[in-house]
Amino acid sequence: MHAQRTKRIIIAVAGFLLIQALPSSGENWFLPSAWDQSGVCHNDADGDAMRDDWLPLVTDPAEWDSVRDRIEVFKIFYNMLRNHPLSDLCVVLHDPPNPPTAPTEMPLTNLELELLVDALQTGDDPLAVGFEVAGIRLGDPTLPNLPEDYCDWVHDDPSGVPNIEGVGACQADKDIMVLNRWEDANGTVDVLNLDHAMGNNWCREDPPYAVPNSCSIPWQDLVREMADYLAAMHLEYPNARLGIYEGPALFHVVGPDGTYPARGPAEDEPTFEEFIDELLDQIADRRLLPGLENLYLNHYDIDHASHAVYADGGFDGTWDFGRVTLVEKKLCSRDVTVGLLAHPGNGFMGPRSTDPDANDNAYGTAMRYLAEYRLADGDADNLVMGMWHTHPYVTGPEEAPSSIMNLARDLLGLDEHLLRTYRSDEFDDSATTAALWQLEGLFSVSDGRLELENETGAQLAALNAPAALDSVIASFTVQLGGAWAGLQLRKSTAADLPWQSGYLVLIRADGDGGEVQVRRADPGSPMVLLDATPFSPNPTVDDVEVRVELIDDHFRVYVNDVIELDFDIPPGDLIAPGADLAGLITFGGPASFERFDIAQALSPSFEDTFDDGCGGWWVEGCGSGSNGWQVVGSPGAERLEAPSVANLKLQTLKTSELPHLPEYPSSFELSARVVPHANASNWAGVFLRHSGPSFWSSGYLVFLKSNGEVGLRIPGRTFPTKSIAIDPVAGADLTVRVVGDRITVSVDHCQVFDEIDDVFTAGDLGLASFRTNNSGASASFDDVELTILPD
């Protein structure tokens, strides 16, 4: 991306809006755990508190170069800078005390900090560095030897309600002393995250982090102290972006499709809206104080989301993203940048172990989590790879399978693909299933399963509608009866026998063991074995979960959330994507499938940063003419500038002239970075399904004005405009998605229109600019992407 992405934070205060531009979205953050296990109490014989491989790998860019090239923020746990032994914390907070068997090492030395600063923040490509800070950690003054990073709080308020006033400011002072070590090593503090001030303090009376009487604390008091903490940190680090971590399961989250109740022990849990609005209001109040005029909550990172997903799904293997995506939408509507933590989960990985299977399980869980989050229409601004868990236990390098750096690399690779289409079949309705599948009369549907009984040979249940499944993520559950069963991909025609075309992912299991294979079909010879491995099935072998990723030329197969196969397809065995089929397959006996899901991973079909001119566009005089569009900007950061003369000007993308694209795609997503004309009476935007001769007579127009007004128009009809705060200088990301007759419009990831209209079904796509005579400067466009979606 060439444009600096910015957002505006809008917060209601006393009946009016305060608006402030802030740097924001589209970033990848990497927080690789340095601890040798997920907690801080260590019982290792050597007493090590840090992984031996962490510092040598992090300070050697060659060991994680592809990850480093694709992240913007490297995050560090601030307790790596603390200047007291961690063992104090273990002794105090555990009942009975659980000290290490040997003295716990001190955090990073001054020399090690200098090496880390040099590796991360010097040279030609410095990274922003962020810290996860304590924020608020309520201590109990009756406990002895409490570490200095915990602040006391008052118990004897005359009202009988615990008084925690001053804890936020106190904790900020202590955290600043710790962070000073980083600045003393010539580092900069660019991002700060307050870590679970609500989740770690509100109503916590269970060991090991017990806070007596905390259930008597009004949650509003904790929010007040959070705002005080953020204010103090802003005064110390005025250029740092401030944010918070909180888990979504702590709150009631109310949405149009239902309510996800809180799962905490307290009776007076707030709704998420009450919590976030109270925090934003408290922050807004502090902006009235000297030195705090630019205090804003820049980002909210959804942590412990995996726990909420498991819990809302009932911990039975069903993953429910409703709570997480609702929280995102509520933050988006308040113009708070959203970060999603993509990590293995909370405590599901087991105790410390170097067992490769444990690392593979963590890797597979995290990859599945992010992929299914995308399938659930998750749309966080920032991807936060926060690996603080026991697993993966190996730090790296990034080529080491299932290591932290390897997981970050593959998460970034997965995130490059736009997971657009999603088919989820529960097989609980035979009529619906018959419409989606070609069952060949051999399969039956009952009790939520697709079943083949008492058949030998090879049988295939193919998806009825052909689709170009170039790169896919598919998953299914199968009950095996001793036969081979699995998935077929890139099958060329339905008439072919199952072993004549495509790839086959096959699995077989009984009570003693199992095997998973990937084969390439061949019309003239036996199927070619590409890779195979034994695996340990569930004791009953009922409901074996299989997940298959075919991304470009790379296969990855999971069985019961563990990676079993992970390989590149040899060039001689590569089947080119095309108009192909997918299906469920059995060999040699009965099988029973349920919960089949498939998504296509799509990369943009066309991209233009205008670095090489006007590219594949048909334009009105692209060049230097006063009436024409022109490419301007410095080398490597060019943009397309719309004409500064009057009236409507179009630049049309001639999809018919671009290879492998339909002339008039019926389903697509078109996005661009748009900087409107400075005068709000003018606009810039995109047009869709336009066919001549007059622009005003056909097609759809989506426009954006410098005052944040967003419009959707068709000839003879104008939808009510919407307003969203944008930076008039940097502009905004305008995205229009068209699937059949449904048109959705988003600005900076916030949806503003979702309309149904079938008046125009085909036509040109392009960019549009309109201005009146002598009424302002030109508009500009950058980072145009067109993604063709399957119909």
Sequence and secondary structure as in RCSB ss.txt:
>XXXX:A:sequence
MHAQRTKRIIIAVAGFLLIQALPSSGENWFLPSAWDQSGVCHNDADGDAMRDDWLPLVTDPAEWDSVRDRIEVFK
IFYNMLRNHPLSDLCVVLHDPPNPPTAPTEMPLTNLELELLVDALQTGDDPLAVGFEVAGIRLGDPTLPNLPEDY
CDWVHDDPSGVPNIEGVGACQADKDIMVLNRWEDANGTVDVLNLDHAMGNNWCREDPPYAVPNSCSIPWQDLVRE
MADYLAAMHLEYPNARLGIYEGPALFHVVGPDGTYPARGPAEDEPTFEEFIDELLDQIADRRLLPGLENLYLNHY
DIDHASHAVYADGGFDGTWDFGRVTLVEKKLCSRDVTVGLLAHPGNGFMGPRSTDPDANDNAYGTAMRYLAEYRL
ADGDADNLVMGMWHTHPYVTGPEEAPSSIMNLARDLLGLDEHLLRTYRSDEFDDSATTAALWQLEGLFSVSDGRL
ELENETGAQLAALNAPAALDSVIASFTVQLGGAWAGLQLRKSTAADLPWQSGYLVLIRADGDGGEVQVRRADPGS
PMVLLDATPFSPNPTVDDVEVRVELIDDHFRVYVNDVIELDFDIPPGDLIAPGADLAGLITFGGPASFERFDIAQ
ALSPSFEDTFDDGCGGWWVEGCGSGSNGWQVVGSPGAERLEAPSVANLKLQTLKTSELPHLPEYPSSFELSARVV
PHANASNWAGVFLRHSGPSFWSSGYLVFLKSNGEVGLRIPGRTFPTKSIAIDPVAGADLTVRVVGDRITVSVDHC
QVFDEIDDVFTAGDLGLASFRTNNSGASASFDDVELTILPD
>XXXX:A:secstr
  S  EEEEEEEETTEEEEEEEE  S EEEEE  BSSSSS    TT   B TTHHHHHT GGGGHHHHHT SEEE
EEGGGS SS THHHHHHHSSS    SS    S  HHHHHHHHHHHHSSSS  EEEEEE    B  TTSTT  TTS
B  B   TTSS B TTHHHHHHHHHHHHHHHHHHTT    EEEEE TTTTTTT  STTS  TTGGGS HHHHHHH
HHHHHHHHHHH TTSEEEEEE GGGSBEEETTEEE   SS S   BHHHHHHHHHHHHHHHTTSTT TT    EE
EE SHHHHHHHHTTTSS    HHHHHHHHHHHHTT EEEEE SS SS S SS   HHHHHHHHHHHHHHHHHHHH
TT   SEEEEEE SS S     TTSTTSHHHHHHHHHHHHHSEEEEEEEE    HHHHHHHEE TTTEEEETTEE
EE S  SEEEEEESS B  SSEEEEEEEEESSSEEEEEEEE  TTS TTTSSEEEEEEE SS EEEEEEE  TTS
S EEEEEEEE   TT  SEEEEEEEETTEEEEEETTEEEEEEE  GGG     SBEEEEEEESS EEEEEEEEEE
EE  SEEE STTSSTTEEESS SS TTS EEESSTT  EEE  SSSEEEEEEE GGGSTT  SS SEEEEEEEEE
  SSTT EEEEEEEE SS GGGSSEEEEE TTSEEEEEETTEE   EE   BTTTBEEEEEEEETTEEEEEETTE
EEEEEE  S    EEEEEEEE TT     EEEEEEEEE   
